[in-house]
């Protein structure tokens, strides 16, 4: 049994499609922190480290949020790498706990969006979006990932029906997640009938924008059940936007990730892959070695559609919603929740090992950031 750090608590607010007046980013983040500390059985006074990711907290930052929460810190971090933020913060926090820089760290990500907030974010996401894409009427990532999905379909033989099977399966998982934005059953016919956004992407291929927050509590020397970090890896600007986007940075470090973990892809009991679009969920499953690149339609039919392979067991972002930077925390938190045995009706029996990925920060064509973490349950 490891005497090192562990994840001991998870907190997540409901994903809000239409927040009530007065809702704001700071309130959602505070709620997630409180829920995570309650889950861990800890008090705010015991927290001496905070990692925060948010697009919409500005003008406040992590240290301002710590002050609002009444936290006195020895360690503080702010991250703005979107879907890669959660695992990036986890890797840094783990090193800080091992080095004795803190004893109890809360990692939290959250965003609140009005329609105007989201339009401003995607229109000025980075210099490329502001100076080159937005003037062409390319608002947000949908057109870029529509082209990427076209390429993936042409290369692998995947059809819209295959992506639909993935979406239907994740909706079935979401039915048992009380925080998910969409829990009602979804049929393949409903998926195929949804209006097209940017061919071949339909409305149900694109993550619903929500407001929400998600948090993890880590301790340097936890007592009782905890989730440990067996291995992690990251690759940023893996191909300088010169590839086709069908292979993420995960492919470059996956062999070393599994070697460090001392585990293989087939030993994972629960999987969380960043699913801003079905094509990217498929790409990451391939890069991790969980899906065979030469038979993706068969893999989806046998392992995903049947839910034999527990992927995105809280519904993923496609059903639970994408709350800005909290989208990346959603999958990581669900894997941790499953390994802690606290997933309620969707609990995967006997789950001891899991893997979560992060992906995002879209440049001219696709995401620049990719990372992954292999997690394991340890009992007292």
C-alpha positions in Angstrom: 0.0 0.0 0.0 1.3 3.4 -1.0 2.1 6.0 1.8 2.0 8.8 -0.8 -0.7 11.2 -1.9 -4.3 10.2 -2.8 -7.5 11.6 -4.1 -10.1 11.4 -1.2 -13.0 13.6 -2.3 -15.0 14.6 -5.4 -17.6 17.3 -5.8 -19.6 18.4 -8.8 -22.5 20.8 -9.2 -25.5 20.1 -11.5 -24.8 21.1 -15.1 -27.1 24.1 -15.8 -28.3 24.7 -19.3 -30.3 27.8 -18.2 -28.9 29.1 -14.9 -31.1 31.2 -12.7 -30.4 35.0 -12.4 -27.7 35.7 -9.9 -25.7 32.5 -10.7 -22.0 33.2 -11.4 -18.7 31.4 -11.8 -17.5 32.1 -8.2 -20.7 30.7 -6.7 -20.5 27.5 -8.7 -16.8 27.0 -7.9 -17.5 27.6 -4.2 -20.3 25.0 -4.3 -18.1 22.4 -6.0 -15.3 23.0 -3.4 -17.8 22.6 -0.5 -19.2 19.3 -2.0 -15.7 17.9 -2.5 -14.6 18.7 1.0 -17.9 17.2 2.4 -17.2 14.1 0.4 -13.7 13.9 1.9 -15.0 14.6 5.4 -12.7 17.7 5.6 -13.0 21.3 6.7 -11.9 24.4 4.7 -9.4 25.1 7.5 -7.5 22.0 6.6 -6.9 23.1 3.0 -3.5 24.6 2.3 -3.4 24.3 -1.5 -5.7 25.4 -4.3 -5.5 24.8 -8.1 -8.1 26.5 -10.2 -9.1 26.5 -13.9 -11.7 28.9 -15.3 -12.3 31.0 -18.4 -15.0 33.2 -16.8 -13.8 34.0 -13.3 -12.0 37.1 -14.6 -11.2 39.7 -13.4 -10.6 37.5 -10.3 -8.0 34.7 -10.3 -7.1 31.7 -8.2 -5.8 33.8 -5.3 -8.9 36.0 -5.3 -11.0 32.9 -5.1 -9.0 31.5 -2.3 -9.6 34.8 -0.4 -13.3 34.5 -1.1 -13.3 31.0 0.3 -11.4 32.0 3.4 -8.4 29.8 2.5 -4.8 30.5 3.7 -2.5 28.7 1.3 1.0 27.3 1.0 0.5 26.4 -2.6 -1.6 28.0 -5.3 -1.9 27.4 -9.1 -4.0 28.8 -11.9 -4.4 27.0 -15.2 -6.2 28.0 -18.4 -5.6 25.0 -20.7 -9.3 24.1 -21.1 -9.9 20.4 -21.5 -6.3 19.6 -20.5 -6.5 21.8 -17.3 -7.7 19.1 -14.9 -4.9 16.6 -15.5 -2.3 19.3 -15.8 -3.3 20.6 -12.3 -3.4 17.0 -11.0 0.2 16.3 -12.1 1.5 19.6 -10.5 -0.5 19.0 -7.3 0.8 15.5 -7.0 4.4 16.7 -7.1 3.7 19.5 -4.6 2.2 17.0 -2.1 5.2 14.6 -2.6 7.6 17.5 -2.0 5.8 18.6 1.2 4.7 21.9 -0.3 1.1 21.3 0.9 -0.9 18.7 2.9 -4.4 19.1 1.4 -5.0 20.5 -2.0 -8.3 21.2 -3.7 -8.4 21.3 -7.5 -11.4 23.0 -9.0 -12.6 24.0 -12.5 -15.7 25.9 -13.3 -17.4 28.3 -15.7 -20.7 30.1 -16.0 -21.9 31.1 -19.4 -24.6 33.4 -20.7 -25.1 33.4 -24.5 -23.0 36.5 -24.8 -20.2 35.0 -22.6 -19.8 32.0 -24.8 -20.0 33.9 -28.0 -17.2 36.2 -26.8 -15.1 33.3 -25.6 -15.1 31.4 -28.9 -14.8 34.6 -31.0 -11.7 35.7 -29.2 -10.4 32.3 -28.0 -6.9 33.0 -29.1 -5.1 35.1 -31.8 -5.9 32.6 -34.5 -9.6 32.6 -33.8 -9.7 36.4 -33.4 -7.6 37.3 -36.4 -8.2 34.5 -38.9 -11.2 32.3 -38.1 -13.8 34.6 -36.8 -13.5 37.1 -39.7 -14.4 34.2 -42.0 -17.5 33.4 -40.1 -15.9 30.3 -38.5 -17.4 30.8 -35.1 -16.1 28.2 -32.6 -14.8 24.7 -33.1 -17.7 23.0 -34.9 -16.6 23.7 -38.5 -13.0 22.5 -37.7 -14.1 19.3 -36.1 -16.7 18.7 -38.8 -13.8 18.5 -41.2 -11.8 16.3 -38.8 -14.8 14.0 -38.5 -15.0 13.8 -42.3 -11.4 12.7 -42.4 -11.9 10.1 -39.7 -14.9 8.6 -41.5 -13.0 8.4 -44.8 -10.0 6.7 -43.2 -11.8 4.3 -40.9 -15.2 3.5 -42.4 -17.1 4.9 -39.5 -20.6 6.1 -40.3 -22.9 8.6 -38.5 -24.7 5.5 -37.1 -21.4 4.5 -35.4 -21.0 7.9 -33.7 -24.6 7.7 -32.8 -24.2 4.4 -31.0 -21.5 6.0 -28.9 -23.8 9.0 -28.1 -26.7 6.7 -27.3 -24.5 4.6 -24.9 -23.3 7.7 -23.1 -26.8 8.9 -22.7 -27.7 5.6 -21.1 -24.9 6.1 -18.6 -26.1 9.7 -18.0 -29.5 8.4 -16.9 -28.0 7.5 -13.6 -26.1 10.8 -13.1 -28.3 13.3 -11.3 -26.0 16.2 -12.3 -26.2 15.5 -16.1 -27.8 18.1 -18.3 -29.5 15.4 -20.4 -30.7 12.2 -18.8 -33.7 11.3 -20.9 -33.3 8.2 -23.1 -31.9 8.8 -26.6 -32.5 6.5 -29.6 -30.3 6.1 -32.7 -33.3 7.4 -34.7 -33.4 10.6 -32.6 -29.7 11.1 -33.0 -29.8 10.7 -36.8 -32.9 13.0 -37.0 -31.2 15.9 -35.1 -30.5 19.0 -37.2 -27.1 19.2 -38.8 -24.8 21.8 -37.4 -21.8 21.4 -39.8 -21.9 18.2 -41.9 -21.5 15.5 -40.8 -21.9 16.8 -37.2 -25.5 17.0 -36.0 -26.7 18.8 -32.9 -26.1 15.7 -30.7 -22.4 15.4 -31.8 -21.6 18.8 -30.3 -21.3 19.2 -26.5 -24.1 21.3 -24.9 -22.7 24.4 -23.2 -23.6 24.5 -19.6 -22.6 26.3 -16.4 -21.1 24.3 -13.6 -18.0 23.3 -11.6 -16.2 20.2 -10.4 -13.6 19.7 -7.7 -11.2 17.1 -6.3 -9.6 16.9 -2.9 -6.0 15.5 -2.6 -4.1 14.7 0.6 -0.4 14.1 1.1 -1.0 11.3 3.7 -4.6 10.2 3.5 -6.2 7.7 5.8 -8.7 5.1 4.5 -9.7 4.6 0.9 -7.9 6.8 -1.7 -7.2 7.0 -5.4 -3.5 7.1 -6.3 -1.9 8.4 -9.5 -0.1 5.4 -11.0 1.2 7.3 -14.1 0.6 10.4 -16.1 1.8 11.8 -19.4 1.3 14.9 -21.5 2.2 16.2 -25.0 1.5 19.8 -26.0 1.8 21.0 -29.7 2.6 17.4 -30.7 2.6 18.1 -34.4 2.5 21.9 -34.6 -0.9 21.7 -36.4 0.7 20.0 -39.4 -1.0 16.6 -39.0 -4.5 15.6 -39.8 -5.8 15.7 -36.2 -6.9 12.1 -36.2 -4.0 11.2 -33.9 -3.7 13.2 -30.6 -0.6 13.8 -28.5 -1.6 10.8 -26.4 -0.2 8.4 -29.0 3.3 9.8 -28.5 3.4 9.0 -24.7 1.0 6.1 -24.3 3.6 3.3 -24.3 5.6 5.1 -21.6 2.3 5.8 -19.7 1.4 2.1 -19.5 5.0 1.1 -18.7 5.1 3.6 -15.8 1.8 2.4 -14.5 2.7 -1.2 -14.6 -0.7 -1.9 -16.2 -2.1 -2.3 -19.7 -5.1 -0.8 -21.4 -7.0 -4.1 -21.0 -6.7 -3.8 -17.2 -8.7 -0.6 -17.0 -12.0 -1.1 -15.2 -13.3 2.4 -16.0 -12.3 4.9 -18.7 -12.9 8.7 -19.1 -12.0 10.2 -22.5 -12.5 13.8 -23.3 -15.5 13.9 -25.6 -16.1 17.3 -27.1 -17.0 15.4 -30.2 -17.5 11.7 -30.8 -14.6 11.6 -33.2 -12.3 12.8 -30.5 -13.5 10.2 -28.1 -12.8 7.5 -30.7 -9.4 9.0 -31.5 -8.3 8.9 -27.9 -9.5 5.4 -27.3 -7.3 4.4 -30.3 -4.3 6.4 -29.0 -4.6 4.7 -25.6 -4.6 1.3 -27.2 -8.1 0.6 -26.0 -9.7 0.5 -29.5 -8.3 -1.3 -32.7 -7.7 1.3 -35.4 -8.5 -1.3 -38.1 -12.0 -2.2 -36.9 -13.6 0.9 -35.2 -17.1 0.2 -36.3 -17.0 -3.3 -34.9 -15.4 -2.1 -31.7 -18.1 0.5 -31.1 -20.8 -2.1 -31.8 -19.3 -4.8 -29.5 -17.8 -2.7 -26.7 -19.3 0.8 -26.6 -22.9 0.3 -27.7 -23.3 -2.6 -25.3 -21.7 -0.7 -22.5 -19.4 -3.7 -22.0 -16.5 -1.2 -21.8 -17.3 1.4 -19.1 -16.5 4.6 -21.0 -17.6 8.0 -19.7 -19.9 6.5 -17.1 -21.3 9.9 -16.0 -22.5 10.5 -19.6 -19.5 12.4 -20.8 -19.7 15.9 -21.9 -22.0 14.9 -24.7 -24.8 14.2 -22.3 -23.6 15.8 -19.0 -22.6 19.0 -20.6 -19.4 21.1 -21.0 -19.0 23.7 -18.4 -15.9 25.4 -19.9 -12.8 24.3 -18.1 -14.9 22.0 -15.9 -15.4 19.8 -19.0 -11.9 18.4 -18.6 -12.4 17.8 -14.8 -15.7 16.0 -15.5 -14.1 12.8 -16.8 -11.2 12.8 -14.3 -13.6 13.3 -11.4 -15.9 10.4 -12.7 -13.0 8.0 -12.8 -11.9 9.0 -9.3 -15.5 8.7 -8.1 -15.9 5.2 -9.6 -12.6 4.1 -8.0 -13.7 5.5 -4.6 -16.9 3.5 -5.0 -19.2 6.5 -4.8 -20.8 6.5 -8.3 -24.3 5.4 -7.0 -26.5 3.6 -9.5 -23.9 3.7 -12.2 -21.1 2.2 -10.1 -18.9 -0.2 -11.9 -18.6 -3.3 -9.6 -15.1 -3.9 -8.3 -13.5 -1.0 -10.2 -9.8 -0.7 -9.1 -8.0 0.8 -12.1 -9.0 3.6 -14.4 -7.6 6.0 -17.0 -8.7 9.6 -17.8 -7.7 11.9 -20.6 -7.6 15.6 -21.3 -7.7 17.3 -24.7 -8.3 20.7 -26.0 -7.2 24.3 -26.6 -8.1 24.4 -30.3 -5.7 26.2 -32.6 -6.3 26.7 -36.3 -7.4 23.1 -36.9 -7.7 21.0 -33.7 -6.6 20.7 -30.1 -3.0 21.5 -29.1 -3.1 19.8 -25.6 -3.4 16.2 -24.7 -2.7 14.4 -21.4 -3.7 11.3 -19.5 -3.6 9.8 -16.0 -3.8 6.2 -14.9 -5.5 6.0 -11.5 -5.8 3.1 -9.0 -7.9 2.5 -5.8 -6.0 1.8 -2.6 -7.7 0.7 0.6 -6.7 1.4 4.1 
